[in-house]
């Protein structure tokens, strides 16, 4: 089942299956390492519509909610 | 060139001997720096480009990078060995550019430390360009890199990949050259988790900020008592002699100022060579030094991006994002570097909001000294009141501006680097460079402001304007009419205002109104100059209108609440 990173629970791992948005948006996210096929873990959701912190390949990245909602993932387990 | 936060600037300063600011924080280099080095007989010019993730620019810093790339003879691509896969994206794009390319594999020690092994010779084969592993902070590998400049660096075979092919290629290369040994969770990971999660991270952040401010005040005060005050004690007889030599008149009025109880008083005389020297060097500089050392420690350790994430929720409401904490933080030292740092924000709208808010309600060390100097005598609660008002104003004006101004507000999108132990020489070097910048960029304007005000004062213009505006100050702000002179002088010289407000014998409430208004309504001449540089003429004018309106409005409200009608 495909959900966005925004809906992914803290501490859960999922596989990135797609990035919604235009070419620019896709490249922006990919260039920092958010690629299809990668495993992504949500480190923490900040409350009150705050940013989402994720981990990919041991690298931590802070994302605004708008960006997080565009990253589609599939639960691996 | 290379991705943000991979150590380009360190490699650059190692190559050229030039000092540039580096941080464990993406986006430190927004302007490019240029330096030269001699190899044999030839002089080589080296340019340090701002960090970029790709050649498809998404922000001003990346556009600068692209422009530099188009003019380069040899491109040195610095990549982060701990993050090979992602860094290779830019490398592949550079390979298609038809320029001689050198790849520097930096942070080599950190990669080894975290259990990442990279087969350098294999990587060299696959990329078809020289690959040099380095540890730039210690200088390892830099000599080898420099030796390539005198050789003919081959132009790599041009390969054009489609986006899809690029990702496939990168995956293949990474798999082939990189071996990762499994690593147990370390203490560093634990600290990293604690400081990024809101429940534990926010208390830690509050603690870090409070401890930092306390350290600045404590060490700063100690420096003043035991170092700068004794120095000015030695300076007093010299300047007194000079004053006697000049004799009374216009020149003495401007240079030395007024005699207080028959002698020179560094806080109240107000001459350029007395108060004008004492305030920036005797009072502000000690605090600024301590502050910059702390700022450098926070940056180099990698804490700032975490702080940015924690505060993003807040700054996002004000039209900015978590990066907004950086200019605020630096602005507490001196507004000039604070306003310059607004460049870390992407859009014009965000930069306007950030810069205007700093000028209105982030008190620099000089303003803080003024607040403490005038209100401290009435007790800590009154100081707290001023700080609370400034905070409320920051939030309110930010919310209003973010709704009123047109333009985009991009969200936070930021890599959080691992914690690194700050290196003492780097911290000291950075502090030194910021101090030099502070003295070179802020102090001259300060003097200019002093000169201007003293001339206006000596010619009687200020007194005249004070009388004209006095009714407004008396009826709207509820202050004695003599205070109008202080408020006007404070236009360019906040430092003077202390000396002018103190003898007026005002109630604590009146003092709070006067000082808050004075803090908000106009920045010093130095901040004014950078506002013009960063926002342009029309931006600066808009910013000043916001400031003046806010100060006047808030001052009036405070008067009605505190003093009554």
Interface residues (C-beta under 8 A of the other chain):
Chain A: X24 X27 X28 X30 X31 X32 X33 X35 X36 X43 X44 X46 X47 X48 X49 X50 X51 X53 X57 X58 X59 X60 X61 X62 X63 X64 X65 X66 X67
Chain B: X53 X54 X56 X58 X83 X85 X86 X89 X90 X114 X163 X167 X192 X193 X196 X197 X198 X305 X308 X309 X310 X312 X313 X316 X321 X322 X410 X411 X412 X413 X414 X415 X416
